[in-house]
């Protein structure tokens, strides 16, 4: 049986937070691209 320690949980949470931050950055970039496309379309 595998035991999950508090340190494991902290590491997982840290990794998830980093992933969430990266997803937010990607979403911001996509929003910017969307705005640029709308501008180009007039």
C-alpha positions in Angstrom: 0.0 0.0 0.0 1.2 3.5 -0.8 1.3 6.2 1.8 0.9 9.8 0.8 2.6 12.2 3.1 2.0 15.9 3.7 5.1 16.7 1.7 3.6 14.7 -1.3 0.4 16.6 -1.0 2.3 20.0 -0.9 4.3 19.0 -3.9 1.1 18.0 -5.8 -0.6 21.3 -4.8 2.4 23.3 -5.9 2.5 21.5 -9.3 -1.2 22.0 -9.8 -0.9 25.7 -9.0 1.9 26.0 -11.5 -0.3 24.3 -14.1 -3.2 26.6 -13.3 -1.0 29.6 -13.7 0.2 28.4 -17.1 -3.3 27.7 -18.2 -4.3 31.3 -17.2 -1.4 32.7 -19.2 -2.5 30.6 -22.2 -6.1 31.8 -21.8 -4.9 35.5 -21.7 -2.9 34.9 -24.9 -5.9 33.3 -26.6 -8.1 36.3 -25.6 -5.5 38.7 -27.0 -5.3 36.7 -30.3 -9.1 36.7 -30.4 -9.2 40.5 -30.0 -6.5 40.8 -32.7 -8.5 38.7 -35.1 -11.7 40.8 -34.5 -9.6 43.9 -35.1 -8.3 42.5 -38.4 -11.9 41.5 -39.5 -13.0 45.1 -38.8 
